[in-house]
Amino acid sequence: MKPVCFVLGAGAGIGGTVGRRFAAEGYHSVLCRRSDQEGLDKLVSAIRADGGDASGHLLNAADPDVLEERIAATEKDIGPIEVVVFNLGAQIGNRALKDTSYKAFEMGWRLATFALFRTASSICPLMEERGHGTFLVTSATAAVRGNAGQHSHAAAMAGRRMLCQSLNAEFGPRGIHIAHILIDGAVDAPDTLGKMLGPEQFKALRESRGMEHDGLMLPEKIAETYLHLANQHRSTWSHEIDLRSFGDRPWWNH
Ligand SMILES: NC(=O)c1ccc[n+]([C@@H]2O[C@H](COP(=O)([O-])OP(=O)(O)OC[C@H]3O[C@@H](n4cnc5c(N)ncnc54)[C@H](OP(=O)(O)O)[C@@H]3O)[C@@H](O)[C@H]2O)c1
């Protein structure tokens, strides 16, 4: 039976690409995203065409019980989850306080923090019983730095980071590797940044900073770090790591 890599937030950027990389490494990748059946099918087909195993599910992580049910069904029907890639974002763009509704603020927390708590509550006890497992949590600059218009996003992502530290304190000594991965800059991600900017602005950004300019982080390169983290020996675990493009200033420097 293949080990299972469970990806929550499997778009064409980091989530789907990491799922594909783990499938190439012999995992069965379970890919979950909110919408876009076509995009999901395309990813599953590409993995299978490469000789890998994958299955895809549409779900909304903000809905009650769906995460818990999908995790239970994965364990029952596919196999033990060895690696979790928690990749849900909660970016709503820059909004002044007066434009940030209670509802938007709460939804940021539901996706960035509470969904991670729910996922950990379902999976950590199973991993603990088995004595091993890896939890890779994608994060953002907002986890370590508040900024104008980032009320919802920064508060929620800082909560994500602290939750990772707390999970580590409890489950690290029991064999579960939890890594908080700070993505400190823009990613070549059509399903998230691309949609937020709109096609024209995203195209212009890709042409000026992306592709051969290496100014946008490339999901295929990010995926190598996720794989490396999952393969780290427990005598040398990274609990926090940051990634940024070579020309970008780090979060603490601007
Ligand atoms: N893109 C960037 O520039 C950037 C920068 C810094 C940090 N990050 C971090 O990177 C992660 C996202 O990676 P990515 O930007 O490369 O995107 P991605 O992996 O291409 O896509 C993420 C996927 O998450 C899914 N998702 C969002 N809300 C969901 C929900 N409620 N239930 C289920 N699925 C949901 C979306 O599905 P649908 O498309 O189907 O709605 C989307 O396809 C986030 O943790 C974010 O904080 C990204």
The ligand as an SDF file (V2000), in Angstrom:
LIG
                    3D

 48 52  0  0  0  0  0  0  0  0999 V2000
    0.1600   32.8570   -4.2930 N   0  0  0  0  0  0  0  0  0  0  0  0
    0.9770   33.6280   -3.6150 C   0  0  0  0  0  0  0  0  0  0  0  0
    1.5450   34.6050   -4.1520 O   0  0  0  0  0  0  0  0  0  0  0  0
    1.2630   33.3420   -2.1700 C   0  0  0  0  0  0  0  0  0  0  0  0
    2.1340   34.1750   -1.4640 C   0  0  0  0  0  0  0  0  0  0  0  0
    2.4080   33.8970   -0.1280 C   0  0  0  0  0  0  0  0  0  0  0  0
    1.8180   32.7970    0.4910 C   0  0  0  0  0  0  0  0  0  0  0  0
    0.9570   31.9840   -0.2180 N   0  0  0  0  0  0  0  0  0  0  0  0
    0.3430   30.8390    0.4780 C   0  0  0  0  0  0  0  0  0  0  0  0
    0.2860   29.7280   -0.4130 O   0  0  0  0  0  0  0  0  0  0  0  0
   -0.8810   28.9640   -0.1510 C   0  0  0  0  0  0  0  0  0  0  0  0
   -1.6920   28.8250   -1.4190 C   0  0  0  0  0  0  0  0  0  0  0  0
   -0.8720   28.3510   -2.4650 O   0  0  0  0  0  0  0  0  0  0  0  0
   -1.0080   28.9570   -3.9330 P   0  0  0  0  0  0  0  0  0  0  0  0
   -1.1940   30.4320   -3.8400 O   0  0  0  0  0  0  0  0  0  0  0  0
    0.1190   28.4510   -4.7340 O   0  0  0  0  0  0  0  0  0  0  0  0
   -2.3920   28.4050   -4.4510 O   0  0  0  0  0  0  0  0  0  0  0  0
   -2.7940   26.9800   -5.0650 P   0  0  0  0  0  0  0  0  0  0  0  0
   -2.0860   25.9070   -4.3840 O   0  0  0  0  0  0  0  0  0  0  0  0
   -2.7290   27.0540   -6.5390 O   0  0  0  0  0  0  0  0  0  0  0  0
   -4.3280   26.9310   -4.7040 O   0  0  0  0  0  0  0  0  0  0  0  0
   -4.8330   26.9170   -3.3970 C   0  0  0  0  0  0  0  0  0  0  0  0
   -6.1900   26.2990   -3.4870 C   0  0  0  0  0  0  0  0  0  0  0  0
   -6.8390   26.3780   -2.2060 O   0  0  0  0  0  0  0  0  0  0  0  0
   -8.1880   26.1790   -2.4760 C   0  0  0  0  0  0  0  0  0  0  0  0
   -9.0660   26.6980   -1.4280 N   0  0  0  0  0  0  0  0  0  0  0  0
   -9.2160   27.9770   -1.0410 C   0  0  0  0  0  0  0  0  0  0  0  0
  -10.2010   28.0640   -0.1280 N   0  0  0  0  0  0  0  0  0  0  0  0
  -10.6690   26.8120    0.0380 C   0  0  0  0  0  0  0  0  0  0  0  0
  -11.6990   26.2470    0.8180 C   0  0  0  0  0  0  0  0  0  0  0  0
  -12.4740   27.0060    1.5960 N   0  0  0  0  0  0  0  0  0  0  0  0
  -11.9120   24.9060    0.7610 N   0  0  0  0  0  0  0  0  0  0  0  0
  -11.1610   24.1320   -0.0500 C   0  0  0  0  0  0  0  0  0  0  0  0
  -10.1770   24.6140   -0.8360 N   0  0  0  0  0  0  0  0  0  0  0  0
   -9.9480   25.9390   -0.7950 C   0  0  0  0  0  0  0  0  0  0  0  0
   -8.4800   26.9280   -3.7630 C   0  0  0  0  0  0  0  0  0  0  0  0
   -9.4160   26.1690   -4.4850 O   0  0  0  0  0  0  0  0  0  0  0  0
  -10.3690   26.8220   -5.6220 P   0  0  0  0  0  0  0  0  0  0  0  0
   -9.4510   27.5090   -6.5780 O   0  0  0  0  0  0  0  0  0  0  0  0
  -11.0220   25.6250   -6.1930 O   0  0  0  0  0  0  0  0  0  0  0  0
  -11.2860   27.7740   -4.9070 O   0  0  0  0  0  0  0  0  0  0  0  0
   -7.1200   27.0020   -4.4610 C   0  0  0  0  0  0  0  0  0  0  0  0
   -7.1320   26.3460   -5.6860 O   0  0  0  0  0  0  0  0  0  0  0  0
   -1.6410   29.6900    0.9560 C   0  0  0  0  0  0  0  0  0  0  0  0
   -1.3430   29.0890    2.1880 O   0  0  0  0  0  0  0  0  0  0  0  0
   -1.0940   31.1050    0.9000 C   0  0  0  0  0  0  0  0  0  0  0  0
   -1.1520   31.7390    2.1560 O   0  0  0  0  0  0  0  0  0  0  0  0
    0.6730   32.2310   -1.5280 C   0  0  0  0  0  0  0  0  0  0  0  0
  1  2  1  0
  2  3  2  0
  2  4  1  0
  4  5  1  0
  4 48  2  0
  5  6  2  0
  6  7  1  0
  7  8  2  0
  8  9  1  0
  8 48  1  0
  9 10  1  0
  9 46  1  0
 10 11  1  0
 11 12  1  0
 11 44  1  0
 12 13  1  0
 13 14  1  0
 14 15  2  0
 14 16  1  0
 14 17  1  0
 17 18  1  0
 18 19  2  0
 18 20  1  0
 18 21  1  0
 21 22  1  0
 22 23  1  0
 23 24  1  0
 23 42  1  0
 24 25  1  0
 25 26  1  0
 25 36  1  0
 26 27  1  0
 26 35  1  0
 27 28  2  0
 28 29  1  0
 29 30  1  0
 29 35  2  0
 30 31  1  0
 30 32  2  0
 32 33  1  0
 33 34  2  0
 34 35  1  0
 36 37  1  0
 36 42  1  0
 37 38  1  0
 38 39  2  0
 38 40  1  0
 38 41  1  0
 42 43  1  0
 44 45  1  0
 44 46  1  0
 46 47  1  0
M  CHG  2   8   1  16  -1
M  END
$$$$
